[in-house]
Amino acid sequence: MTYFRHIRWTIIGLFAIAMTINYLTRSVLGVAAPTIMGEQGITSEQYSWITGAFQIGIMFQPVAGYVLDIAGLRYGFTFFVLIWSLITMAHGLVQGWLGFLALRGALGLVEGGAQPAGMKVVSQWFPARERGTAGGLYQIGASLGAVAAPPLVAWAVLTHSWRAAFFVAGGLGLVWLILWLFWYQTPARHRAITAEERTKILDGQEAELQQKRKRPDLRTMLRRRDMWGIALPRFLADPVWGMLSLWMPLYLVQVRNFDIQQIAIFAWLPFLAADLGCLAGPALVAWLQRRGVHLIDARRGAFTIGAVLMCSMMFVGVVQSPVAAIALLCVAGFAHQTLSVTVITMSADLFPQDEVATATGIAGTAANLGVLIFTLLLGSWVDQVGYGPFFILLGLLDLVGAAILWTLVRKPV
């Protein structure tokens, strides 16, 4: 048997590819929305219900996390990727807004397994001091998927039809499954890991958080202040991502008068900035730790800095220049991922390995409830009041989230 050094980084790299595909399949609809809505006569309010159906489905993340905690990542995550790939491809066959609504709800239900799976990978494969970097690397996949969506949809619309984009995105997930089944195992069972790396992983993890092979106790988890301390900030933070991935292309078309080529050129830039935020958050935490700041305080500090930067979102609807608006959206994408990857990683700092996926799922439910409420309000009111008030709201919510994070989360003793 051939052994390899640094297997853990190949594992997180493979998972980052899955996250790229996951967020590509989510983002295709948002980019194709102007074309689909025009072709099929879908109103803004109906579109808000279509996107809302996805958020309702993905709010069942605790169920997905529970399945992953019980069944394990190798086969549990295989199931979720297989189903979401087939549902994505089915989008290319649907007609009418009700068909899209049903498929988006089903897609949300199975794609909810991605974030809990990611944090479970991080908790099992990485020592505590590397969790932030590992979490940031796989979160880059989320932004890369959104980056890839505009050129993919533009290519599909200009050369075939918007339906081709869904077929391509779904097919990529099926190809990825072959690599996952070939390479993924836990550190204890991986055939190519060295004894040195296995020891490094185990010795770098908190003893009280290591695997205990028990079923997660949902009632006990829901009574913990820490659970709500990370769930509520995510509830307030994730509407920004909903705006960027689901509504930004419509905003650029309806308000800034972009066409499909301009969407392909500019709409991916905020997500590229978000990639940088995925790296900036862990780097900032590491910088604070080197200066003697406790890990939890360092994460809270990084979240707070991201929240301050998010205030730039308030001015998107005010500036006259489309270039300035795109620049402000880029700052928002950077700020969001800086704080988002930080608070998501905290579930691995605060909960045992056999509860990490479930805890991440609970926080993910809160996050997607925030997106659901926001998108339904936006769909109901945008034609009357415009996008400006919603940009102002998004610029302020994360400051409240930072206050909650500092108030409710307790440092482990």
Number of C-alpha atoms within 10 A of each C-alpha: 5 7 12 13 13 13 20 22 14 14 20 21 16 18 23 24 20 24 25 23 27 27 23 28 30 26 26 26 26 25 29 27 21 18 17 19 16 10 10 11 12 17 13 19 17 18 23 21 24 24 26 25 23 26 27 21 22 29 25 22 30 23 21 28 32 26 18 25 24 17 12 17 21 17 15 18 25 16 14 19 24 18 18 24 27 18 21 27 20 17 24 18 13 14 11 13 19 15 14 23 20 16 21 26 20 20 26 25 24 24 26 28 31 23 24 33 26 26 28 26 27 26 30 23 27 25 19 18 15 17 24 29 23 29 28 28 21 27 27 24 25 27 30 22 26 30 27 22 28 28 22 21 29 22 18 18 17 11 10 12 17 24 21 19 29 28 20 17 26 26 17 17 24 17 12 18 17 11 11 18 13 9 15 20 20 16 21 12 9 14 15 15 20 17 12 10 18 18 12 14 18 18 12 13 20 12 10 11 18 15 13 11 11 11 12 20 12 14 8 9 17 13 10 12 14 21 22 21 23 31 27 21 28 27 24 24 32 25 25 27 22 21 21 23 26 23 22 20 27 22 19 20 15 12 13 15 12 18 13 22 14 14 22 22 12 17 28 26 19 24 28 19 22 30 24 18 28 32 22 23 32 28 17 20 25 20 13 18 17 12 9 9 15 14 20 22 18 23 26 22 22 27 31 23 17 27 26 15 21 28 22 21 26 20 16 23 19 14 11 10 11 16 12 14 19 19 17 22 28 23 22 31 28 27 31 28 31 31 31 25 28 31 28 26 25 26 27 26 22 21 21 21 27 25 30 32 36 33 33 32 30 27 29 29 25 25 25 29 22 23 27 26 15 23 26 20 14 22 20 16 15 18 11 9 11 14 18 15 13 22 21 18 16 24 22 19 20 29 23 15 23 27 14 17 27 17 12 16 20 14 12 8 3
